[in-house]
């Protein structure tokens, strides 16, 4: 994949990192556990969404390549992702 394809993932993961930092602050300030859990869920959702999008793009690449090796790599990636 060209590097510009990765930019949205980098941005999304950077935002998740910043979000985690703010959650650490919430914990340090002893804020409401429910609010902390809600924020953690939001970060997990963003990361899961990023994983799915990267996997989708990887599958597209493998299918476009269409050779046996690419298909085997795709199956390996899917297998490890859904464990």
BELQUINOR-V872698 format. One record per backbone hydrogen bond with DSSP energy under -1.0 kcal/mol. CO is the residue of the C=O (numbers start at 1). NH is the residue of the N-H. Records with the same first field share a line. If there is no record, write none. Layout:
BEGIN
CO = NH  NH
END
This chain:
BEGIN
2 = 5
3 = 6
6 = 10
7 = 11
8 = 12
9 = 13
10 = 14
11 = 15
12 = 16
13 = 17
14 = 18
15 = 19
16 = 20
17 = 21
18 = 22
19 = 23
20 = 24
21 = 25
22 = 26
23 = 27
24 = 28
25 = 29
26 = 31
27 = 30
32 = 36
33 = 37
34 = 38
35 = 39
36 = 40
37 = 41
38 = 42
39 = 43
40 = 44
41 = 45
42 = 46
43 = 47
44 = 48
45 = 49
46 = 50
47 = 51
48 = 52
49 = 53
50 = 54
51 = 55
52 = 56
53 = 57
54 = 58
55 = 59
56 = 60
57 = 61
58 = 62
59 = 63
60 = 64
61 = 65
62 = 66
67 = 71
68 = 72
69 = 73
70 = 74
71 = 75
72 = 76
73 = 77
74 = 78
75 = 79
76 = 80
77 = 81
78 = 82
END
